[in-house]
Amino acid sequence: MVRELMHDPIFLARKSEIATKEDLSTAQDLLDTLAFHKDGCVGMAANMIGVTKRIIVFDNEGTYMTMLNPEILKAEGEYEAQEGCLSLLGGPRKCRRYRKIKVQYQNLQMQERIKTFTGWTAQIIQHEIDHCNGVLI
């Protein structure tokens, strides 16, 4: 189900809680909402639809991917980027990102995974994990 976007910066600045198997319907709503906004959005975190759970979805080189409870284990190649966000008013803002990240997460079957991402996909993931941590760009 496509959900309404959250724009309240006080709500968005709250840290998200651990996601469990009971939150899988939220993950599907998040995917549906991302697909609905595909023309202007490449990733979303659950708090962007009003749910404070550690769930992110993003475009992984043409295929949507879902991560529950993502954590960055390692980051390399710091650079300065400019990013926008559907939840925040105004134009792009400066932020620091890393070219290569190693992420630990759970898939939709609640299985632990570790994967390395680079480039644009790594930047998207970092933005969404920031949302989970209550960090606004």
N, C-alpha and C positions, 0 to 999 in steps of 0.2 A: 504494500500500500504506500502510495506517495504521501509523505508527511510534510507539514508546513515547516519552513525554516525558522530557526531560532535566531534572533538578532540582539538579545539582551546581553551586553558585555559582562554584567555581573554574573549571570548564569554561566556564560561561556568560560569565565575565569575559574570556575570550580573544577577541582580535580575529579576525574571519573573513577568509578569503582570497578573492581574486577568483574568481567563478564563471565557468565556461567551458561550451561546448556539451556537454561530457562530463557536466555536472552536471544536465542536464535531467530525468533520472529522479528526482533528489532534489527538484526543483521539483514534480514530480507527487506524490511521497510527501508533501510538505509540504501541498499542496492537499488530498489525501485525509485527512490528519491534521486539518487545519483543519475540513473538512466534518464529520468525526466528532465534533469538539468544538464544533460551531456553537452549541450552546445556551449555552456559557459563554465563547466566545472569538471575537474578530473579526479577529485577525491573528496570524501566526506568522513567526518567522525560522528559518532552517535549523538554527541551533545548538540550538534548542528540541527538535529530533529527533536531536541528536548529530552534526550535520555542520557543520563550521566553514567554510561558504561563504557569500558575500554574496548570499543569496536570501531574499526576503520574499514572503508572500502575505497578502492582506487582503480584507475586505469593502469594495468600492467602491460604496456606495449600492445594495446588493442583488446585485451581481455580483462574483464573486471575481476578483482581479487578481494577477498575478505580476510581480515586478520582480527582475531580476538586476543586481547591482552598483549599487544605488541610492545616490545622493549628493544631499544637499540643497545646492542652489546659492544659494538665497535664502530668508530667513524673516522674516516680519513679524507684529506684533501679539502680543508675548509675554504670557502669562498663566500662572497657577498652576493645575495640575490635580491630580486624584487618580486613580491607576491601579492596577489589579491585574494579575497575570500568572500564567498557568497553571504556569509554571516555578518560581515563587517562593512559598514558604510565607508565610502571614500575609495580612492584609487589604491594602486599598489604601494606596498610599504617595504622598506629595506629590512633584510634579515640575514643571519648567518646560516649557511647550510654546508653539507659535506658531500663530496662527489661519490663516495662509496660508504655504504653502511651495512653492517651485519645485524639482522633483526631476529629475535626470538619471538614466536607467537604461537597461537593455537589456530588450527583450521576449523572448518564447520563441523568436523567430527570430534572436535576437542582434542585433537592429537597435537603434541608439541612439535614444532618445526623450527629450524634455523636456516635462514637464507640470506645471501648477499645480494644487494641491489646497487646499481650505479646510475649516474646521470639523472635524467628527468624523473624516472620512477623513484629514485632515492629521494629526490627533493620533495615529491608529492608525499611520500610516506612520512618524512620528517615533519612536514606541515601538519599532517593529520595526527601524528603522535603528540605534537605540541598541543593540539586541541584536547587530547585525552589528559594531558598534564595541566590544563588550565592556562596555557601560554597563548596569548593572542599576539599576532604579528603587528 
